[in-house]
Amino acid sequence: MDILYLLIPLSLVFVAAIAGVFLWAVRSGQFEDMEGPAHRILMDDDLEPGPRDTGGRIKSDNNVD
């Protein structure tokens, strides 16, 4: 029974700390754009191909085949 005198205040402090962290996250904008990163990963960035072609050779203006 004596352990309840320790566990109940300790659990209240723990709940208050979790609530404080959650409120800080909400106020600092951590939950503003929940869908943006999910959609951003699906967007295809059409980048120019690098200096290598599909054959593995380095492209150059003076290559002679």
N, C-alpha and C positions, 0 to 999 in steps of 0.2 A: 504494500500500500504506500510505503514511503517513496517508492520510485515514481509514483504518479506526480509527486510534488516537483520532480525534476523533468519528467517527460512532457507534461502538459505545457509548461512555459517554454520549454525547448522547442516543441512543435509549433507554438504560436510565433516564436521568433523566426523559425524556419519558413512558415507561411508568409509572414510579413516580408522577409527577404525575397522570396520568390515573387510576391506581388510587386515589390519595389522594382525588381529587375524587369518584370513584364511591363509595368507602367513606363519605365525609362525607355524600353524598346519601342513602345507605341508612340511616345512623345518625340522620340528622335527620328521617326520615319522609317523604321526597319520594316514595317508592313505596308508601305505605300504602294509599291508596284509588285504585286504577287504574280501577275501573268506575264510581265515583260520578259524576264529571263527565259521562261518556258517557250515563248514565241520566238525570241531572238535566236535560240539554238536551231530553229527550223528554217530560218532565213538563209538563203543561199547567196553568199557573196561571190559574184562572178569575178574572180581575180584572174589576172593575166597569167598564162603559164610561165614557169620559171625558165632559166637559161637552158635547161635540158629538155630534149624532146622525148618521145616515147621510146626511142631506140637506145637511150642512155648516153648518146653522144652530146657533147657540148655544142650548142648552136653558135655559129660565128658567121660574120659576113664573108669571110674569105675561105670557108670550107669548100673543098673540091671533092666531090664524090667519084 
